[in-house]
Amino acid sequence: MEQKELPSLRSELYDKDYYRKSLPGIEYLNRTDVVDPVIEETIHFGGIKAGDHVLDFGTGRGTLPIALARRNCTALGVDFSQDAIDFAREYVKRFPQDIQNRVEFRRMEMSEFNLENQFDVIVFNQVYEHLHDWELEILIPKFKRALKPTGTLVISTPNLNYIRYLYPLKRILELPFKIVKEISRLLRRKSKHASSLSAFLKEIFKIAYPESEHTLLHINLQTPRSIRRFLERQGFQVYVECVDRHKNLLSLFMRSWWGETIWLSGKPLR
């Protein structure tokens, strides 16, 4: 029996409020003196260098193409949300004309993406988890065709192992300190969860990874092994590494497979 394809997430879900409030990274928009760590990680895993032509697929606010243009790359940012493209086109106006000249933003549906042999690097940051497998099976081969023969596909996506195992484990180990802290807040009348006993206990024993408007749109979470296998089936030679910026000992010991973010670099096999 043929499996029915699940519907794509609608572009209307990615509206102005999503880019102004929900999408992570907004704290870096007005801080030109501070570089978003995601940008540095993208450059590292993508091997991006000055002069490269880069595609940022699912560009969101457009911060990555602008950052790359400041490093003497040319960059195309595409997104299926018109609100994203409007935000990016307005945001880039804050930068000098020579930066603007090296950046382009286009609204583009997946079906319209049919470029070939153009890009040194294609970036697919925090987008994989918003697409179903059937969509990725269409899109990833298009990325392969759009890359130059020596090009690189770089992907970042949340790690399902972190959400399932490492985050809850850290919360459990922190429980004694959490109890002391919340009781101290209650005695000082600074607790935000003192409306009822159930609310107070729920905050103390909150173990599961927190949901938000942003994470509710994550419909396809992966482990390092599963995403590696998927990309290998699509004809890529794959390198996978997990990154976890938390400094506690548990994260340091477990990050190889349970780190918060999966980073993947893929070279097309011709």
N, C-alpha and C positions, 0 to 999 in steps of 0.2 A: 504494500500500500504506500503510495507516494505521500511524503510528509508535506503538510501545508505550510507555505512560507508565512512567517509572522510579519505583520506590517511594519514598515519603517517608522521611526519616530518622526513626528511632524516638525517642520521647520518653525511652526508657530510656538513651539515649546522653548525655542532659543530666541527669546525676544529681547527688547532693550533692558528690561529689568534683570534678565539672566546675566547679561554682560556687565551691567552696572553693579550688581549686588551678589550674585550667586557663584559665578565662575571664579575659581581660585586665582590669586595673583594680582588682585586689584590694588593691593598695598604698594605695588611697584610702579604704578602708572605715573605717579607724580614724583618719583625718586630717581632722577637721572644719575645720582651718585651711587645708587645701589643696584646691582645687577641681580635679576631673578635667578636663583640657582638652576632653575629648569633650562634657562638659556645656555648657561655654561655646560650643563650636562648634555644638552642637544649638540653643541659644538664638539664636545669630547667624543660622544658615541657616534656622531655622524662624520667625524673627521673633517669638519667644515673648515675651509681655509679661504683667505682673501682671493677674490676672483671667481669663486664658485657661483654657479647658477642654481638656486635652491627653490624648491616648491614646498610651501607650508600648506598641507591639505587639512582643512578644518582650522583655519587660522584664528578664528575667534576675534579677539580684540586687535589682532595684527601686530602684537608686540614683538614676536620673533622675527618676522621679515624686517622690521625697522632696526632691531638690534643687529641683524646680520648686515644690513646696508651700512650701518655705522662701522662695520668691520670690512668694508669694501667688497661685499658680495652683492650680487643682484638677486632679488627675491620676488617671487610671485606668491601671494597669499590668496587662497580660494576658500569659500565656505558656501554652504547651501542656504544659510540664513542671511537675508537682506539686512537685518538689523546688525549682524556681525560686520558685514562689509561697510555699512554706513558708519559704524563706530570706528573701524580701522581707518577709513578714508578721512574722517574728521581728526582722529588722533595723530595721524602722520603729519598733519599741517603744523604741529608744534615744533617740527624739526627742520633744520636747514634745507634749502632747495636741493643741494647735491644728494642728501639722503632721500628726499622724496623722489628724485629722478631714478634711483636704483630700486624702487619698490613699486609694485603694482598689486591692486586688489580687485578680484573679480568674484561675482556671485556665480556659482557653478553647481549644477546637480551632478550626481555621480554618472548619470547617463550621458552627460555632455562632456565628460572628461575623456578625451581621446587624443592626447598629445603623445608624440613619439620621439625618443632619443634626444631629449632636450636638457635633462637636469643632471647635475653632478650629485645632488643629494635631494631626496624627498623625505620630508618630515611629516610624521603622522602621530603627533603628540596628544595623548589623552582624548583620542577619538575612537580608537578601536572598540572600546567598551560601550560606545553608543550605537554600534551597528551589529546586526545579526550576522551569523555565519554566511548565509546566502548572499548578503550584500558584500561581505569581505571577499567571497569567492569570485565576485565580479570585479571588485575594485583592485585587489592586490595584483592580478595579472596586468591590469592597466598601468599600475605603478611600474611593473617590470618593463613594460614597453616604453614608458616615458623616461626611464633612466638611460643615461649613457652607458656603454658597455662596462665601464669601470665604476659606475655610480653606486651609491649606497642608499638603502632605505632604512631610516631610523624611526623606531616606534617606542613610545612610552605608554604604559597603561597600568592601572592599579593591580596589585598582586592579590589574587584571591586567597593565597596562603596567609598573607598578612591579616586580611579581614577575618578569616575563619579561625586562625590559630594564634598568631603572635600578638595582635591587639588585645583579644580577650585574656591571654595569658599574662600580659603586662598589667592589665586592670586587676586581675586576681592577686598578683604579687603586691600591687600597690594598695590593696584593700585596707590593711591596718592603718596606713598613713591617711588614707581617704576618710576613714571613720573619725580619727582624731581631728583632722582638719575641719570636717563638716560639723562636728560637735562644738569645736571652738568657735566657728562662725555662728552657730545657733546661740551660744552663750553670749556672744558679743552683739547679737541681734543683727547680724549682717548676712545671714543665710538667705539665699534666693528660693529655698525649697522648704520653708517653714510653714507653708499654708496648711499642710496636713501631715500626719505621720506617714501615710502612704507615699506622699511626694518626697518626703525626707528620706525614707528608706529606699525608694526607687533611685534617687540620685546616688546614694552610697553604693548600692549594689548594681549599678549600671555597668554591665560587662560587654555587651555587644557593641560592635563598631557603629558609631552614630550615623543616622540617616540625615540627609539634608535635601533641599530642592535640587542640588547638583547631583548627589549620589543616587537619587531616585531615577535618574536618566541612565544609569549604568545597567545595561541589559545583557552584557556579554563579558563577564569577568573571567580572567584567565590565570593559570599558574605558569611559571617559567617553562615547565615541560610541555604543557598543552599549546602554548603560543609558538614555541620552537617547532613542534611537530606540524602545526598548521602552515607556518611559513616555509618549512622544508618541502611540504607537499605542493606548495605554490612555485617551487623552483628557485629557492634562495639558499645560499650558504649562510648559516645563521650563527651569530654570537649573542649570548644572552647573559645579562648581569642584573642583579637586584641592587637597588640603592635605598638606603634608609638613613635619613639625616638625624634621627634621634640618637642621643649620646649615651643612653643607658646600656648596661652590660648585656642585657638580653638581646637588644637590637644588634649590638656589635657581634655577638656570637651567632645569631640566627639569620642575619641579613642575606647570606648567600642564596637562600631559597625562600625565606620568609620576609625579606625586606619589603618595605612599603610600596615601592615602585619597580616595575619590570622595565628594563631598557633592552632593546633588541637592535642590533645592527645586521642588516642583510645585504649580501652581494648577489646579484642575479646570476644564475647559472645559464649560460647561453648554449 
